[in-house]
Amino acid sequence: MPILKLDAIDRRILTALQRDARLTNVQLAEEVGLSPSPCLRRVRILEKAGVIGGYHATLDRGGVGLDLTVFVGVKVERHHDETASAFREAVQALPEVISCHLVSGEADFLLQVVVPNLAGYERFLLGTLLKLPGVSDVRSNFAIQTVKAEAPLPLDHLPERHAAGIPAVQRIGRSQSGTAAVAGGT
């Protein structure tokens, strides 16, 4: 799949949707300076290209009884063979693991695990994690306080203005008299 070249309007769309994915298309279009049809087309293109991977609700972990977050470094035997692949596949099926990263350093994988409490983590560790294929070492780090979590992705590296040669998008609005008026916008 070719890489989608994002412009300033795409950046504004993505910023707005990261802030509030429940915006209606009309609200989003108004915020980014487009009429609704071109705005919806751009959103659909971003979705189809995989830039927008989905929409979801962010839940309060404590509010749903998941009060303990543990960052777990896992070493696996023979990191580059079938054992590591089997570990990756097994981790995908574990609901307690909300993220898993292949990392460099002392561990091979870094997991973020959420459980109700210390007893819940002990059950997960002894009953599940240590039984996964190829696990040779586990180091657990317990979160004392979350300072920053699930922040929007930074988009400052994307263009703020249209690239040269790309015409500014026009949007149609209503004048005070109620007649259609075309205004240049970006």
N, C-alpha and C positions, 0 to 999 in steps of 0.2 A: 504494500500500500504506500503510495507516495506521501511524503511529508507535506502537511498542509502549511502554507505560508500564511501566518497570522498578521493582521494589520491592526491599526489603532482601534477600529470599531470592534474587532474580535476581542481585543484586550478589554475594552469597556464592557462588552457582553459577559466575558468570563469573570471579570471583577464583580459585576453586579450579581451574577448567579452564585458566585462563591459566598457573597454576603447574604443573599436571600434567594434560595432556589424556588421559592413559592411565588415569585413575581409572575404576574400574568404577562402574556406576550405584549399586550398594550402598554403595561407599566414599564416593561423592559425596553420596548421600542422608544418610549418617551425619554427614558433615562439615558439611552445611548445616542439619541438623535436620529433615529430612523423611523420610517412609517412601519406599521405592524407587519406587512407582507415581507419586505426585505429582511426585517429582523428575524422573523420566523424561519426564512430560508437559511440565513446564516447560522441560526441555532441548530437547525437540522443538519447542515453541513458539518458543523463542529461535533455533533453527536455521531454522525455516520463515520467521520474520520477518527473517532475514538478520543478526541480532545476532551469532550464531555463524556465521562464514562457512566454517568447515572446520576440520580437524585436520591437523597436519603435524609432521614431525620437524625439529628444528633441527640442521643439520649444522655441523660445525666447518669453516670455509672452508679453513684450512691443511691439515686432515686430508684434504680431497678435492683438494688441489693448487691452490686458488684463493687464492694468497698476496697478491695485489695488489688493493686496493680504490681506485677512482678516482671522485671526485665531479666530474661534467662539466656545466658550464654551457653550454647550447646556445642560440644565437640563430637564429631562423628568419626568412626573408623574409615580409613580409605576414602578420604574426602571427594575424590574425583570419579568414583565408580558407581555401580548399581546401588550400593548401600546409601550413599548420599541422595540419590534419586528416590529411593524408597522412603527415606526420611522426609524429603520435601513433599512427597505425595501423601504420606501419613499426616503431616502437620496440617495440610489443607482441610482435612476432615475434622479437626479439633476446634469446636466453637470457643473454647477458652482462649485460644491463640488468636488475637485480633490483628497481629502483624508478625511477619517472619522475614528476616533479611539474611542473605548470604553476606558475610562480612569478612574483612581481613583482621588479623590480630590474633589474640589468644583463643577465641572461639571461632567456630565455622559458621554458626548461625546465631542470630540474636532474635529472640522471641519476645513479644509483649503479650503477657498473659493477664487476664482479669478473672477473678474468682471472688466469692462472697467474703472470705476471711482466711486466716492462716490454716485452719483445719481443712478448708476447701483446697488450698494450694497443696497441702500435704497429700491429700487424696489424689489430686491431679498428678503431682510429681511421682509418687510411688506407684499409683495404679495405672498411669498412662504414659507420662513422658519418659520415664526410665525404661519402659518396655518397648519404645519405638525402635525401629531397625537402626543398628549401627551406633547408637548413642554410647559414647565412651566417657563423657564427663559433662556435668551440669553445674553451672554457677548461677545462683539466684541473687538478684539485687531488688530489694523491696522499695517501692516508691513511698517516701514519707509525705511528700506534698507535690501536687502537680502545679508547676509554675506556668506552663504554657502547653496547650494541647490542641490538636486538630485545627491549627491555624490555616487560613487560606494560603494557597500557593503564591509565592511572589511572582509578579508579572512585569516587574520593572525592566527586564531585558527585552520585552516586546516593544515594537515601535509605538510612539505616542502620536505620531502624525502619519498620514498616508505617505507611502513612498512616492517619489517623483514619477510622474507619468500616470498615476492612478487617479482618476477623477474622483472628486468628493461626491459622496452619496447625497442625493437630493431627497428631501422629505416634503410631503404635502401636508400642509396644515390648513386651518380655517382662519381667515381674516376676521376682524371684528364684525364685518358686515355679513359673515356667514359664507362667503364665496371661497372656493379653493384657492390657496396661495402656495406657490412653490418657493421654498427657501433652500439655499445651499447649506449643507452641513457636513460635518465629518463624523 
